[in-house]
Amino acid sequence: MKYYIIAGEASGDLHASNLMKELNVQDSEADFRFWGGDLMQAQGGQMVKHYRETAFMGFLTVLKNLGKIKANFALCEKDVLNFRPDVLILVDYPGFNLRMAKFAKKHGIRVHYYISPKIWAWKEGRVKKIKAYVDRMFTIFPFETEFYQKHNYEVSFGGNPLLDAIENRLNKEEVFPDFIKRNKLSEKPIVALLAGSRKQEIERVLPVMLECVDSFPEHQFVVAAAPSITQEFYASVVGELKVEFVYGQTYDLLQQADAAVVTSGTATLETALLRIPQVVCYLTGGGRLLFAIGKRLLKVKYISLVNLVMDKLIVKELIQQTCNREMISEELNRILFDKEYRSEMLYNYQLLHEKLGGAGASARFAKMIYEDLQR
């Protein structure tokens, strides 16, 4: 079978690569062409564009890059028609992928959506486009299945592929002394800082995270640096503040950390599945007015996936005005030194793990996709 896959960011690259690995098991003649990243490239096939060239976040950034975005659409449409895949597999990234779903449907190409856009939180009206253009939706959270049932659209839940990524991670057995030696870090216990993978969010949230460093002199603060972001960019954001960096080793870093300060998103779930106590930070651009408008449009009670899946407050969420030095320091102090508070969070992490269905999701999804195409 011929598979055309579109992933627009680092998390999409991770999940799509694991899906490709399992599709190769199901289909010995699998032929991949894709938009993605290095992890997908490692599974074989032909990469058309790296997500570094296609990730545009925020209204102003999109506006400034309209020419590039239009050119990317034109290139993708032409490339899909030339490749003529048996299926177009879309991985999250809704701004781009929903338009490609419409295009593929118009040209008689089967469309699978792997990892639903977060329309349950924002822009619920997009469900109409999904029902019109997507032949089959694969969901990774139980609450997503419930959301689509409400809209009379059948979806397939197969568990969460993050469990596979974490279970199969490199350096899984590495111990703290080896990790700090390999990365030239001190012997102090680690607080991991996960500030995202996009420049705009890093610029907003990392300086605020770093304001609490001086309050914890017995710990070293280490940033999980995104491979797509240059050292020069991080240096311009951090300035003279004392902080260390490790590139492309988020799981390795979390595994060795005592606690983590995490920007909202997939990273909150990864941190929880690795059993690391965390505090979640969220800052938007555009000031209080824009945030107030956005808050009224949100359809969910929580911003972190951990709390959303469990449908209760498991990890503290510090949003906008509450995302400041005092509040981050206070919560970090609790998850580091309050044994009862820390134990309760870890217990809820175990319940979260069980609720997500266990390992093997990537293989289950690959089997569903291949069997659907055979039919």
Helices and strands as residue ranges (DSSP letters): E 2-7, H 10-26, E 31-36, H 38-41, E 46-50, G 51-53, H 59-64, H 66-83, E 87-91, H 94-106, E 110-114, G 124-126, H 127-133, E 136-139, H 142-150, E 156-157, H 162-167, H 176-182, E 190-194, H 199-210, G 213-215, E 220-225, H 231-238, E 244-247, H 250-256, E 257-263, H 266-273, E 278-282, H 287-297, H 305-310, E 316-319, G 320-322, H 325-337, H 339-355, H 361-374
